[in-house]
């Protein structure tokens, strides 16, 4: 999920509870994607690790591309 301030990754497996990974949008580096009919993929890096997702739905791909092309929000922390 991509929000205005962060990317949320919900990772779940059959035998374990879901794990939520939160990445601030300003930490995303080198976003890239491959758009294909059935096998689209998304990848990006942070300072700590690299994320790669395959078999991404068209809607998720479109949202990701739109979000990373938006200007970063001003934070008022």
Secondary structure, 3 states (H helix, E strand, C coil): CECCCEEEEEECCCCCCCEEEEEEHHHCEEEEEECCCCCEEEEEECCCCEEEEEEECHHHHHHHHHHHCCCCCCCCC
